[in-house]
Amino acid sequence: MATLEFRNAVGKVYFNGGMTEGGKLIRKSKSYRGIAEGATADNLYKALEQLAQLSEYPFIGAERLETADIMN
C-alpha cells in the first residue's frame, strides 16, 4: 500500500493589487516557505494574516501548499 511522506509546506498570501482596465482583479502574492508540518489551520491563518499587514496591498486570502512523496 502506498503512503504519503510530508516533504515541505508553503504559506501563500494573496493581495488585491487593483483592477485592470477591463475590470478584472489584479491578484498579487507572496510565499513563505518552511511551514511546519503540524501547523494548525488557525495558527497558520493568523500568522499569514499578520505578515500580510506588512504589505502595502489589502489582504484577500491565504492558502497552504504542501508537497509530499508517494512511497510504496
ChimeraX attribute file (.defattr): number of C-alpha atoms within 10 A of each C-alpha:
attribute: neighborCount
match mode: 1-to-1
recipient: residues
	/A:1	4
	/A:2	8
	/A:3	10
	/A:4	11
	/A:5	11
	/A:6	12
	/A:7	10
	/A:8	15
	/A:9	18
	/A:10	16
	/A:11	19
	/A:12	17
	/A:13	21
	/A:14	20
	/A:15	20
	/A:16	16
	/A:17	16
	/A:18	14
	/A:19	11
	/A:20	9
	/A:21	7
	/A:22	6
	/A:23	8
	/A:24	9
	/A:25	13
	/A:26	11
	/A:27	14
	/A:28	15
	/A:29	16
	/A:30	14
	/A:31	14
	/A:32	13
	/A:33	11
	/A:34	9
	/A:35	15
	/A:36	11
	/A:37	11
	/A:38	7
	/A:39	11
	/A:40	10
	/A:41	11
	/A:42	8
	/A:43	10
	/A:44	18
	/A:45	18
	/A:46	13
	/A:47	12
	/A:48	21
	/A:49	17
	/A:50	12
	/A:51	14
	/A:52	22
	/A:53	11
	/A:54	10
	/A:55	11
	/A:56	10
	/A:57	16
	/A:58	15
	/A:59	22
	/A:60	15
	/A:61	15
	/A:62	20
	/A:63	15
	/A:64	15
	/A:65	13
	/A:66	13
	/A:67	12
	/A:68	12
	/A:69	12
	/A:70	10
	/A:71	9
	/A:72	7
